[in-house]
């Protein structure tokens, strides 16, 4: 069993998703209203996005590097939804147990240190550890569903965590709000990144299009694996 999983992003018309850029263009207000309307109280962010917006400065450096080495989880609290952060090796540090009113839940691989997981527990933060070398997203979302009661969740970036869920065959839907602006800067990442060079295009079926008065356009797609 897995939750219903939506990738929900805001982008310029050239598909760029830099948050500092999208915060300056029309559509940013609709983005959060749409996220609420998608009824996905659990959201997932990648390590890089989290380190820019959600965490303390610096990284956790364990004195004892003994790894967890097995699939396990710790449920610190029951909630209707969680703010999930994917942090493969377990390095991010936190000041609070929740973000935007949702309890934090950190997913790591089995290479994360026991000391780091104890650190999370001491703060009252839930965690899931699975995957020998990298976080096993398929197993992680199954645990989210069966142990944490997550039925719908939204992947909200960055491009590599979006790409990881896409390439793992886990996305049910892609929701993109295009703001009426062009980024155009060299090297800026798009909605999805990190798939192999020989990966075939993943086909989508358009479900709906909605235009807003400020020029933003919201498009919803079903993912056809």
Secondary structure as GFF3:
##gff-version 3
##sequence-region A 1 225
A	DSSP	beta_strand	4	11	.	.	.	ID=ss1
A	DSSP	alpha_helix	19	22	.	.	.	ID=ss2
A	DSSP	alpha_helix	28	37	.	.	.	ID=ss3
A	DSSP	beta_strand	42	45	.	.	.	ID=ss4
A	DSSP	alpha_helix	47	53	.	.	.	ID=ss5
A	DSSP	beta_strand	72	74	.	.	.	ID=ss6
A	DSSP	beta_strand	82	86	.	.	.	ID=ss7
A	DSSP	beta_strand	98	99	.	.	.	ID=ss8
A	DSSP	beta_strand	102	108	.	.	.	ID=ss9
A	DSSP	alpha_helix	114	123	.	.	.	ID=ss10
A	DSSP	beta_strand	126	129	.	.	.	ID=ss11
A	DSSP	alpha_helix	137	148	.	.	.	ID=ss12
A	DSSP	beta_strand	152	155	.	.	.	ID=ss13
A	DSSP	alpha_helix	159	167	.	.	.	ID=ss14
A	DSSP	beta_strand	173	178	.	.	.	ID=ss15
A	DSSP	beta_strand	203	211	.	.	.	ID=ss16
A	DSSP	beta_strand	217	224	.	.	.	ID=ss17
###
